[in-house]
Amino acid sequence: MKKIFLLTVVVSLLTGLLNAQDAVFSKGDKVLNLGLGLGNSLYHGRYYTGQI
């Protein structure tokens, strides 16, 4: 009984994962991308320079 229940749970979880793999965007979709420029204070190191 426990094996059948466990198998049912695993199959239902895997089915949900397969459905989650559908494409979110299609060709021709119009999307907007917004970002914040906070990178300069995050990168400190010997090989990193902020000059372009």
C-alpha positions in Angstrom: 0.0 0.0 0.0 2.8 2.4 0.9 4.6 1.6 -2.4 1.6 2.4 -4.5 1.0 5.6 -2.6 4.6 6.6 -3.0 4.6 5.8 -6.7 1.4 7.8 -7.2 3.0 10.8 -5.5 6.2 10.6 -7.5 4.3 10.3 -10.8 2.1 13.3 -10.0 5.1 15.4 -9.1 7.0 14.4 -12.3 3.9 15.3 -14.3 3.8 18.7 -12.8 7.5 19.2 -13.6 6.9 18.3 -17.2 4.1 20.8 -17.5 6.3 23.5 -16.1 8.7 23.2 -19.0 6.3 24.9 -21.4 7.7 28.0 -23.1 6.9 31.3 -21.3 7.6 33.5 -24.2 6.8 32.9 -27.9 8.4 34.5 -30.9 7.0 38.0 -31.4 6.1 38.6 -27.8 6.8 42.1 -26.5 8.5 42.2 -23.1 10.0 44.8 -20.9 13.2 44.3 -19.0 14.1 46.6 -16.0 17.2 46.5 -14.0 19.1 48.4 -11.4 22.8 49.3 -11.8 24.1 48.2 -8.4 27.1 46.2 -9.7 29.8 48.7 -9.1 29.7 48.3 -5.3 29.4 44.5 -5.5 32.7 43.7 -7.3 35.9 44.3 -5.4 38.9 42.4 -6.4 42.5 42.7 -7.7 41.6 42.0 -11.3 38.5 44.1 -11.6 38.7 47.7 -12.8 35.8 50.0 -13.3 37.3 51.8 -16.3 35.9 51.2 -19.8 
